[in-house]
Every structure is written in C-alpha cells, then in structure tokens.
Amino acid sequence: MNDDKNKIIEIFSGTLWEAEMVKSLLGAAEIESFLKNNVLNSYAFDPTATESVKVMILESDFENAKEIVETYYRNMAKNPSDLHQ
C-alpha cells in the first residue's frame, strides 16, 4: 500500500544560495529536506548563480514548510534599508 504522505515533493526552486537558505530554515523547524539538481560546473564563474536547485520535502510536511517558504519570500521582498528604521 502506497502512503501519499510519504511522497517526496518540491517546495522551493531557485539558486543554490537560496535553496541552501530555505533548507536551513526548514531544518531549524525540524523539517527534513534535501537539494535536487545541485551539481555545479567546476568552471562556473559564479556558482551561487546556479539556477534550478530544488528543495524537496515529504508531502506530510507541506503545510508547515509552505509557511516557512512564504515567510522567506516576504522577508526577501523587504527593502534592506527598512531594517534600519
């Protein structure tokens, strides 16, 4: 019997730097995740600009992970100068 809650799904896709940040935030919330498509070209000029790195989670963690990713997007959209006011 296949339990759909154990299915692995994508919760985020972005640069390697962004994906590592989201993975770290998920880990702090005790949500296990891993990166997919994070292979870098050894000749890459700027490896942090590598696109299409996906953060994968269990579907059973989706609701909690979704809140974390939405908060990440909101925080990234803020103007850094707003933090000093």
Backbone bond lengths (Angstrom), bond angles and torsions (degrees), N, CA, C in turn:
res aa  C-N    CA-C-N  psi(-1)  N-CA   C-N-CA  omega(-1)  CA-C   N-CA-C  phi
1 M - - - 1.452 - - 1.531 108.51 -
2 N 1.313 117.02 130.65 1.461 122.31 -177.71 1.523 109.77 -95.08
3 D 1.330 115.84 121.63 1.462 120.68 178.83 1.521 108.63 -92.64
4 D 1.355 117.31 113.34 1.465 121.47 -177.06 1.518 112.88 -62.83
5 K 1.330 118.35 -22.97 1.464 121.26 179.96 1.528 111.35 -69.30
6 N 1.333 117.61 -17.47 1.455 121.49 178.30 1.521 112.23 -95.08
7 K 1.319 116.22 4.42 1.461 121.04 178.33 1.528 108.99 -70.42
8 I 1.325 117.10 139.96 1.459 122.13 178.94 1.523 108.74 -90.40
9 I 1.346 115.37 129.80 1.457 120.97 -178.46 1.521 110.47 -130.64
10 E 1.320 115.44 162.40 1.467 121.99 176.77 1.527 109.04 -87.49
11 I 1.339 116.32 133.63 1.461 120.88 177.14 1.526 111.43 -111.70
12 F 1.344 117.56 -20.25 1.458 121.04 -175.91 1.518 108.91 -156.77
13 S 1.343 115.96 149.55 1.459 121.97 173.54 1.517 108.32 -142.96
14 G 1.316 116.16 134.48 1.463 120.19 -179.94 1.511 111.01 -177.22
15 T 1.320 115.99 -154.94 1.459 120.11 178.73 1.526 108.89 -72.95
16 L 1.317 115.97 166.79 1.456 120.44 178.47 1.526 110.30 -59.31
17 W 1.332 116.93 -43.09 1.463 121.11 -179.66 1.529 110.92 -60.91
18 E 1.335 116.91 -46.64 1.465 121.16 -179.83 1.526 111.05 -63.42
19 A 1.330 115.69 -44.41 1.464 120.26 -178.80 1.529 111.04 -63.53
20 E 1.321 117.46 -39.95 1.465 120.47 177.05 1.529 110.49 -63.69
21 M 1.326 117.03 -38.90 1.468 121.00 178.71 1.529 110.39 -63.95
22 V 1.316 117.09 -47.54 1.465 121.05 179.73 1.529 109.99 -63.12
23 K 1.322 117.31 -42.52 1.461 121.26 178.16 1.528 110.36 -59.34
24 S 1.318 116.93 -40.99 1.455 121.38 178.51 1.530 111.53 -64.67
25 L 1.326 117.09 -42.69 1.468 121.40 178.21 1.528 111.08 -63.09
26 L 1.325 115.99 -41.48 1.462 120.16 177.97 1.526 110.52 -64.27
27 G 1.329 116.41 -42.36 1.459 120.53 178.85 1.519 111.92 -61.09
28 A 1.331 117.03 -38.69 1.463 121.40 178.31 1.531 111.04 -63.65
29 A 1.330 116.10 -26.89 1.470 121.30 177.86 1.533 111.20 -93.87
30 E 1.331 116.49 12.53 1.463 123.59 179.59 1.521 113.34 60.61
31 I 1.338 115.48 35.68 1.460 121.68 174.24 1.524 106.70 -107.78
32 E 1.326 115.85 118.00 1.452 120.05 179.94 1.523 110.26 -72.86
33 S 1.336 115.36 140.24 1.462 120.72 178.88 1.515 109.04 -152.71
34 F 1.327 115.32 166.71 1.460 120.62 173.73 1.518 109.19 -147.36
35 L 1.326 115.18 161.31 1.463 121.08 -179.43 1.517 109.84 -96.14
36 K 1.318 115.12 143.81 1.461 122.24 178.70 1.530 107.57 -124.79
37 N 1.312 117.77 140.57 1.467 123.78 -179.52 1.520 111.48 66.22
38 N 1.316 116.91 42.00 1.454 119.80 -178.67 1.527 112.69 -104.23
39 V 1.330 116.97 26.19 1.458 121.37 178.59 1.525 108.90 -79.64
40 L 1.322 115.57 128.63 1.463 120.80 -179.64 1.518 110.40 -104.42
41 N 1.292 115.61 146.11 1.453 121.74 172.04 1.522 107.37 -74.10
42 S 1.321 117.94 129.66 1.464 120.32 -177.24 1.521 112.10 -66.42
43 Y 1.316 117.51 -13.96 1.463 121.53 178.57 1.527 112.21 -101.79
44 A 1.316 116.95 10.08 1.465 120.63 -177.41 1.524 109.92 -63.75
45 F 1.311 115.61 131.74 1.464 121.12 178.97 1.523 110.66 -69.53
46 D 1.324 116.57 -43.52 1.454 121.47 -178.56 1.528 109.24 -131.55
47 P 1.342 117.86 86.81 1.470 119.84 -175.68 1.519 114.00 -62.09
48 T 1.330 118.51 -20.87 1.468 119.27 179.03 1.521 111.45 -71.69
49 A 1.336 117.43 -14.97 1.460 120.77 -179.43 1.523 112.41 -91.21
50 T 1.324 117.92 4.98 1.449 121.45 178.73 1.524 109.19 -60.45
51 E 1.317 116.35 126.28 1.470 121.92 -176.71 1.524 111.39 -95.38
52 S 1.301 114.97 169.85 1.458 123.96 171.84 1.522 114.27 65.82
53 V 1.308 117.08 33.66 1.460 120.09 170.92 1.517 106.18 -89.20
54 K 1.313 116.24 126.48 1.458 121.47 -175.43 1.531 110.04 -106.08
55 V 1.327 115.90 142.69 1.458 121.74 173.11 1.527 106.55 -101.93
56 M 1.320 115.49 123.54 1.456 121.98 -175.51 1.527 110.35 -111.05
57 I 1.343 115.82 141.25 1.462 122.62 179.99 1.527 109.44 -138.47
58 L 1.322 115.71 171.24 1.461 120.14 170.15 1.519 108.63 -77.09
59 E 1.303 116.23 142.37 1.460 120.66 -179.85 1.530 111.72 -59.08
60 S 1.316 117.33 -29.10 1.469 120.62 179.47 1.527 112.15 -65.76
61 D 1.329 118.15 -19.90 1.466 122.58 178.50 1.527 112.75 -95.41
62 F 1.322 117.54 4.38 1.461 121.05 -171.50 1.525 113.74 -56.99
63 E 1.311 118.69 -49.31 1.476 121.00 -174.87 1.528 111.69 -59.76
64 N 1.329 116.77 -47.34 1.472 119.92 179.48 1.530 111.13 -67.55
65 A 1.319 116.83 -41.39 1.469 121.07 -179.27 1.526 110.69 -66.30
66 K 1.321 116.79 -36.88 1.465 121.17 179.86 1.531 110.39 -60.42
67 E 1.319 117.29 -42.19 1.470 120.94 178.22 1.524 111.26 -62.21
68 I 1.315 116.94 -40.67 1.466 121.45 -179.88 1.519 110.45 -65.89
69 V 1.332 117.46 -44.37 1.463 121.34 -179.97 1.533 110.26 -66.20
70 E 1.316 118.19 -40.69 1.471 120.78 178.10 1.531 110.60 -63.10
71 T 1.317 117.60 -40.28 1.467 121.17 176.82 1.522 110.14 -64.32
72 Y 1.325 117.15 -40.55 1.466 121.65 177.19 1.530 109.96 -58.38
73 Y 1.333 117.22 -47.75 1.471 120.99 179.40 1.531 111.46 -61.47
74 R 1.328 117.10 -43.31 1.469 120.14 178.66 1.520 111.08 -61.70
75 N 1.321 117.35 -44.54 1.463 121.01 -179.75 1.523 112.27 -66.30
76 M 1.322 117.78 -35.84 1.466 120.90 179.50 1.522 111.40 -71.89
77 A 1.330 116.94 -24.67 1.473 120.86 -178.38 1.525 112.03 -79.93
78 K 1.326 117.62 -16.32 1.448 120.71 -179.06 1.527 110.50 -70.16
79 N 1.287 115.28 146.78 1.463 121.36 176.40 1.531 108.02 -75.13
80 P 1.344 118.28 124.84 1.477 120.48 -178.71 1.526 113.54 -54.53
81 S 1.332 118.43 -29.21 1.463 120.66 179.75 1.526 110.85 -68.27
82 D 1.341 118.10 -21.77 1.462 121.78 178.33 1.533 111.23 -67.08
83 L 1.328 117.60 -23.35 1.460 120.92 -177.34 1.516 112.50 -71.05
84 H 1.323 117.81 -20.60 1.447 121.36 -176.54 1.525 113.32 -96.07
85 Q 1.309 117.64 2.95 1.475 120.79 -177.91 1.493 111.66 -90.43
